Every structure is written in structure tokens, then in C-alpha cells.
Amino acid sequence: MQSYHTKQRLQMSYKHLSLEERHYIELSMKNEKKLTEIAAELERSQSTISREVRRNRGQRGYRHKQANRMA
């Protein structure tokens, strides 16, 4: 019998952001869209988008090609 935590891990499905999604994030941010709007349009959680932007924002802002190379 599996424990509750084991079942939870089996149900989670992790999917990396694609280059196209990262490009969409960059363009949307340049058009001053909120992260919650971007997340809804990509059907991703707001925390996923927030983490992506926080991890990959440089001096010139979020750049999708650089973010994709770092992934």
C-alpha cells in the first residue's frame, strides 16, 4: 500500500517551459502584462512564471534565449 506522500509524488507532473513560452513571457513583460495574466494565458501557475522571471532576470530584464540556455 502506498503512502499519501508517495501518491502525491506520482500525481505531480513537471513540464519545463518551452522556448516559445519563454518568448511569450518576454514579449508580454515588454507589453507590461502582469505575471498573473501571463500565467493564465499559458495555463501555468503564477508561481511557475514568477520563479522563471526571478531566476532569469538580468540587468537588461528577462530574455527568453538566455533563460532557455540556462534551463
N, CA, C and O atoms as CSV, one atom per row, in Angstrom:
chain,resi,resn,atom,element,x,y,z
A,1,MET,N,N,0.842,-1.181,0.000
A,1,MET,CA,C,0.000,0.000,0.000
A,1,MET,C,C,0.888,1.246,0.000
A,1,MET,O,O,1.838,1.338,0.778
A,2,GLN,N,N,0.572,2.202,-0.879
A,2,GLN,CA,C,1.369,3.417,-0.980
A,2,GLN,C,C,0.924,4.441,0.048
A,2,GLN,O,O,-0.258,4.546,0.377
A,3,SER,N,N,1.886,5.188,0.543
A,3,SER,CA,C,1.564,6.253,1.486
A,3,SER,C,C,0.970,7.440,0.737
A,3,SER,O,O,1.033,7.508,-0.490
A,4,TYR,N,N,0.398,8.368,1.486
A,4,TYR,CA,C,-0.192,9.574,0.897
A,4,TYR,C,C,0.846,10.371,0.125
A,4,TYR,O,O,0.566,10.845,-0.976
A,5,HIS,N,N,2.057,10.527,0.692
A,5,HIS,CA,C,3.102,11.323,0.053
A,5,HIS,C,C,3.588,10.677,-1.233
A,5,HIS,O,O,3.891,11.378,-2.198
A,6,THR,N,N,3.667,9.361,-1.261
A,6,THR,CA,C,4.074,8.669,-2.476
A,6,THR,C,C,3.041,8.888,-3.571
A,6,THR,O,O,3.403,9.115,-4.726
A,7,LYS,N,N,1.773,8.822,-3.226
A,7,LYS,CA,C,0.714,9.062,-4.207
A,7,LYS,C,C,0.782,10.481,-4.738
A,7,LYS,O,O,0.600,10.705,-5.934
A,8,GLN,N,N,1.042,11.441,-3.863
A,8,GLN,CA,C,1.144,12.832,-4.289
A,8,GLN,C,C,2.281,12.997,-5.299
A,8,GLN,O,O,2.111,13.679,-6.309
A,9,ARG,N,N,3.426,12.386,-5.040
A,9,ARG,CA,C,4.560,12.500,-5.959
A,9,ARG,C,C,4.233,11.880,-7.308
A,9,ARG,O,O,4.641,12.407,-8.343
A,10,LEU,N,N,3.508,10.775,-7.315
A,10,LEU,CA,C,3.166,10.119,-8.565
A,10,LEU,C,C,2.187,10.955,-9.386
A,10,LEU,O,O,2.195,10.878,-10.615
A,11,GLN,N,N,1.352,11.746,-8.734
A,11,GLN,CA,C,0.365,12.545,-9.433
A,11,GLN,C,C,0.955,13.824,-9.999
A,11,GLN,O,O,0.398,14.375,-10.948
A,12,MET,N,N,2.054,14.316,-9.459
A,12,MET,CA,C,2.649,15.552,-9.942
A,12,MET,C,C,3.328,15.300,-11.281
A,12,MET,O,O,4.011,14.294,-11.474
A,13,SER,N,N,3.127,16.217,-12.178
A,13,SER,CA,C,3.738,16.113,-13.495
A,13,SER,C,C,4.486,17.417,-13.756
A,13,SER,O,O,3.881,18.487,-13.830
A,14,TYR,N,N,5.796,17.317,-13.895
A,14,TYR,CA,C,6.595,18.504,-14.128
A,14,TYR,C,C,6.854,18.643,-15.623
A,14,TYR,O,O,7.198,17.675,-16.302
A,15,LYS,N,N,6.685,19.851,-16.117
A,15,LYS,CA,C,6.881,20.104,-17.532
A,15,LYS,C,C,7.670,21.404,-17.656
A,15,LYS,O,O,7.255,22.445,-17.148
A,16,HIS,N,N,8.801,21.330,-18.331
A,16,HIS,CA,C,9.639,22.510,-18.495
A,16,HIS,C,C,8.958,23.519,-19.410
A,16,HIS,O,O,8.157,23.159,-20.273
A,17,LEU,N,N,9.291,24.782,-19.205
A,17,LEU,CA,C,8.802,25.815,-20.109
A,17,LEU,C,C,9.513,25.667,-21.449
A,17,LEU,O,O,10.717,25.417,-21.499
A,18,SER,N,N,8.765,25.823,-22.523
A,18,SER,CA,C,9.362,25.737,-23.857
A,18,SER,C,C,9.969,27.080,-24.241
A,18,SER,O,O,9.717,28.097,-23.595
A,19,LEU,N,N,10.770,27.068,-25.296
A,19,LEU,CA,C,11.346,28.307,-25.806
A,19,LEU,C,C,10.232,29.263,-26.225
A,19,LEU,O,O,10.341,30.472,-26.019
A,20,GLU,N,N,9.167,28.729,-26.810
A,20,GLU,CA,C,8.040,29.563,-27.232
A,20,GLU,C,C,7.350,30.216,-26.034
A,20,GLU,O,O,6.971,31.386,-26.091
A,21,GLU,N,N,7.189,29.451,-24.945
A,21,GLU,CA,C,6.580,30.014,-23.742
A,21,GLU,C,C,7.469,31.109,-23.148
A,21,GLU,O,O,6.976,32.143,-22.698
A,22,ARG,N,N,8.765,30.874,-23.152
A,22,ARG,CA,C,9.693,31.881,-22.631
A,22,ARG,C,C,9.665,33.144,-23.502
A,22,ARG,O,O,9.735,34.261,-22.988
A,23,HIS,N,N,9.563,32.959,-24.800
A,23,HIS,CA,C,9.470,34.104,-25.698
A,23,HIS,C,C,8.181,34.889,-25.422
A,23,HIS,O,O,8.185,36.119,-25.401
A,24,TYR,N,N,7.094,34.167,-25.213
A,24,TYR,CA,C,5.817,34.808,-24.896
A,24,TYR,C,C,5.922,35.606,-23.590
A,24,TYR,O,O,5.388,36.711,-23.491
A,25,ILE,N,N,6.601,35.054,-22.606
A,25,ILE,CA,C,6.798,35.756,-21.329
A,25,ILE,C,C,7.555,37.055,-21.575
A,25,ILE,O,O,7.161,38.110,-21.077
A,26,GLU,N,N,8.638,36.984,-22.341
A,26,GLU,CA,C,9.437,38.175,-22.616
A,26,GLU,C,C,8.605,39.249,-23.312
A,26,GLU,O,O,8.620,40.408,-22.897
A,27,LEU,N,N,7.884,38.877,-24.362
A,27,LEU,CA,C,7.074,39.848,-25.100
A,27,LEU,C,C,5.969,40.431,-24.229
A,27,LEU,O,O,5.695,41.630,-24.279
A,28,SER,N,N,5.341,39.582,-23.440
A,28,SER,CA,C,4.264,40.034,-22.563
A,28,SER,C,C,4.768,41.013,-21.515
A,28,SER,O,O,4.102,42.001,-21.207
A,29,MET,N,N,5.944,40.734,-20.969
A,29,MET,CA,C,6.509,41.642,-19.973
A,29,MET,C,C,6.860,42.980,-20.606
A,29,MET,O,O,6.696,44.025,-19.975
A,30,LYS,N,N,7.340,42.961,-21.841
A,30,LYS,CA,C,7.641,44.216,-22.537
A,30,LYS,C,C,6.370,45.024,-22.774
A,30,LYS,O,O,6.408,46.253,-22.832
A,31,ASN,N,N,5.246,44.327,-22.912
A,31,ASN,CA,C,3.952,44.984,-23.092
A,31,ASN,C,C,3.261,45.241,-21.753
A,31,ASN,O,O,2.074,45.563,-21.702
A,32,GLU,N,N,4.026,45.093,-20.675
A,32,GLU,CA,C,3.590,45.412,-19.313
A,32,GLU,C,C,2.398,44.582,-18.814
A,32,GLU,O,O,1.567,45.071,-18.049
A,33,LYS,N,N,2.332,43.337,-19.254
A,33,LYS,CA,C,1.307,42.438,-18.717
A,33,LYS,C,C,1.736,41.960,-17.341
A,33,LYS,O,O,2.927,41.833,-17.057
A,34,LYS,N,N,0.764,41.701,-16.501
A,34,LYS,CA,C,1.034,41.173,-15.161
A,34,LYS,C,C,1.368,39.683,-15.266
A,34,LYS,O,O,0.918,38.987,-16.176
A,35,LEU,N,N,2.166,39.221,-14.311
A,35,LEU,CA,C,2.554,37.807,-14.309
A,35,LEU,C,C,1.339,36.901,-14.182
A,35,LEU,O,O,1.326,35.808,-14.747
A,36,THR,N,N,0.326,37.332,-13.456
A,36,THR,CA,C,-0.892,36.517,-13.316
A,36,THR,C,C,-1.601,36.372,-14.654
A,36,THR,O,O,-2.150,35.310,-14.947
A,37,GLU,N,N,-1.601,37.415,-15.466
A,37,GLU,CA,C,-2.207,37.342,-16.800
A,37,GLU,C,C,-1.421,36.395,-17.697
A,37,GLU,O,O,-1.993,35.572,-18.412
A,38,ILE,N,N,-0.111,36.526,-17.646
A,38,ILE,CA,C,0.758,35.664,-18.449
A,38,ILE,C,C,0.539,34.204,-18.066
A,38,ILE,O,O,0.410,33.340,-18.933
A,39,ALA,N,N,0.498,33.938,-16.774
A,39,ALA,CA,C,0.299,32.574,-16.283
A,39,ALA,C,C,-1.029,32.005,-16.778
A,39,ALA,O,O,-1.085,30.859,-17.222
A,40,ALA,N,N,-2.080,32.790,-16.704
A,40,ALA,CA,C,-3.396,32.328,-17.140
A,40,ALA,C,C,-3.392,32.021,-18.638
A,40,ALA,O,O,-3.952,31.013,-19.069
A,41,GLU,N,N,-2.768,32.882,-19.422
A,41,GLU,CA,C,-2.736,32.683,-20.872
A,41,GLU,C,C,-1.919,31.463,-21.270
A,41,GLU,O,O,-2.226,30.805,-22.264
A,42,LEU,N,N,-0.876,31.158,-20.494
A,42,LEU,CA,C,-0.050,29.978,-20.768
A,42,LEU,C,C,-0.561,28.727,-20.063
A,42,LEU,O,O,-0.018,27.637,-20.239
A,43,GLU,N,N,-1.610,28.897,-19.265
A,43,GLU,CA,C,-2.162,27.800,-18.452
A,43,GLU,C,C,-1.095,27.198,-17.547
A,43,GLU,O,O,-0.959,25.979,-17.438
A,44,ARG,N,N,-0.344,28.082,-16.901
A,44,ARG,CA,C,0.679,27.714,-15.922
A,44,ARG,C,C,0.354,28.402,-14.617
A,44,ARG,O,O,-0.409,29.368,-14.591
A,45,SER,N,N,0.924,27.915,-13.539
A,45,SER,CA,C,0.690,28.570,-12.257
A,45,SER,C,C,1.480,29.876,-12.211
A,45,SER,O,O,2.525,30.019,-12.846
A,46,GLN,N,N,0.953,30.812,-11.447
A,46,GLN,CA,C,1.605,32.112,-11.314
A,46,GLN,C,C,2.980,31.943,-10.684
A,46,GLN,O,O,3.911,32.678,-11.013
A,47,SER,N,N,3.109,30.987,-9.787
A,47,SER,CA,C,4.405,30.774,-9.130
A,47,SER,C,C,5.450,30.261,-10.124
A,47,SER,O,O,6.630,30.587,-9.992
A,48,THR,N,N,5.046,29.476,-11.102
A,48,THR,CA,C,5.979,28.989,-12.131
A,48,THR,C,C,6.539,30.159,-12.926
A,48,THR,O,O,7.744,30.239,-13.166
A,49,ILE,N,N,5.655,31.064,-13.331
A,49,ILE,CA,C,6.084,32.219,-14.117
A,49,ILE,C,C,6.945,33.146,-13.264
A,49,ILE,O,O,7.968,33.652,-13.726
A,50,SER,N,N,6.534,33.364,-12.037
A,50,SER,CA,C,7.278,34.229,-11.130
A,50,SER,C,C,8.691,33.700,-10.896
A,50,SER,O,O,9.657,34.460,-10.949
A,51,ARG,N,N,8.811,32.401,-10.638
A,51,ARG,CA,C,10.124,31.779,-10.434
A,51,ARG,C,C,10.991,31.900,-11.676
A,51,ARG,O,O,12.176,32.221,-11.586
A,52,GLU,N,N,10.397,31.641,-12.833
A,52,GLU,CA,C,11.128,31.734,-14.096
A,52,GLU,C,C,11.716,33.126,-14.290
A,52,GLU,O,O,12.888,33.269,-14.639
A,53,VAL,N,N,10.902,34.146,-14.065
A,53,VAL,CA,C,11.346,35.523,-14.260
A,53,VAL,C,C,12.403,35.900,-13.224
A,53,VAL,O,O,13.403,36.536,-13.557
A,54,ARG,N,N,12.184,35.514,-11.983
A,54,ARG,CA,C,13.133,35.851,-10.913
A,54,ARG,C,C,14.498,35.206,-11.167
A,54,ARG,O,O,15.533,35.841,-10.963
A,55,ARG,N,N,14.501,33.964,-11.606
A,55,ARG,CA,C,15.758,33.243,-11.825
A,55,ARG,C,C,16.528,33.751,-13.037
A,55,ARG,O,O,17.752,33.628,-13.099
A,56,ASN,N,N,15.814,34.317,-13.990
A,56,ASN,CA,C,16.441,34.635,-15.267
A,56,ASN,C,C,16.394,36.109,-15.646
A,56,ASN,O,O,16.571,36.451,-16.815
A,57,ARG,N,N,16.162,36.966,-14.694
A,57,ARG,CA,C,16.160,38.403,-14.981
A,57,ARG,C,C,17.565,38.939,-14.785
A,57,ARG,O,O,18.160,38.793,-13.718
A,58,GLY,N,N,18.084,39.559,-15.828
A,58,GLY,CA,C,19.412,40.154,-15.762
A,58,GLY,C,C,19.322,41.665,-15.729
A,58,GLY,O,O,18.260,42.229,-15.462
A,59,GLN,N,N,20.426,42.311,-15.998
A,59,GLN,CA,C,20.463,43.771,-15.989
A,59,GLN,C,C,19.565,44.362,-17.064
A,59,GLN,O,O,19.045,45.466,-16.904
A,60,ARG,N,N,19.380,43.633,-18.158
A,60,ARG,CA,C,18.534,44.127,-19.247
A,60,ARG,C,C,17.148,43.479,-19.230
A,60,ARG,O,O,16.452,43.464,-20.245
A,61,GLY,N,N,16.764,42.959,-18.103
A,61,GLY,CA,C,15.443,42.347,-17.970
A,61,GLY,C,C,15.439,40.874,-18.320
A,61,GLY,O,O,16.492,40.244,-18.418
A,62,TYR,N,N,14.250,40.331,-18.508
A,62,TYR,CA,C,14.084,38.917,-18.843
A,62,TYR,C,C,14.304,38.731,-20.337
A,62,TYR,O,O,13.690,39.406,-21.163
A,63,ARG,N,N,15.198,37.794,-20.665
A,63,ARG,CA,C,15.474,37.490,-22.073
A,63,ARG,C,C,15.305,36.000,-22.294
A,63,ARG,O,O,15.984,35.186,-21.668
A,64,HIS,N,N,14.392,35.647,-23.190
A,64,HIS,CA,C,13.998,34.249,-23.350
A,64,HIS,C,C,15.116,33.339,-23.833
A,64,HIS,O,O,15.204,32.201,-23.370
A,65,LYS,N,N,15.967,33.783,-24.734
A,65,LYS,CA,C,17.039,32.919,-25.231
A,65,LYS,C,C,18.060,32.615,-24.141
A,65,LYS,O,O,18.535,31.486,-24.017
A,66,GLN,N,N,18.388,33.618,-23.364
A,66,GLN,CA,C,19.322,33.428,-22.249
A,66,GLN,C,C,18.714,32.499,-21.209
A,66,GLN,O,O,19.395,31.624,-20.675
A,67,ALA,N,N,17.426,32.692,-20.924
A,67,ALA,CA,C,16.741,31.845,-19.943
A,67,ALA,C,C,16.711,30.395,-20.415
A,67,ALA,O,O,16.889,29.474,-19.619
A,68,ASN,N,N,16.487,30.198,-21.707
A,68,ASN,CA,C,16.432,28.837,-22.240
A,68,ASN,C,C,17.790,28.153,-22.174
A,68,ASN,O,O,17.866,26.955,-21.903
A,69,ARG,N,N,18.866,28.905,-22.421
A,69,ARG,CA,C,20.215,28.326,-22.318
A,69,ARG,C,C,20.533,27.927,-20.880
A,69,ARG,O,O,21.233,26.942,-20.646
A,70,MET,N,N,20.019,28.691,-19.920
A,70,MET,CA,C,20.306,28.424,-18.512
A,70,MET,C,C,19.482,27.257,-17.961
A,70,MET,O,O,19.829,26.689,-16.926
A,71,ALA,N,N,18.409,26.904,-18.638
A,71,ALA,CA,C,17.499,25.849,-18.145
A,71,ALA,C,C,18.133,24.474,-18.236
A,71,ALA,O,O,17.508,23.480,-17.865
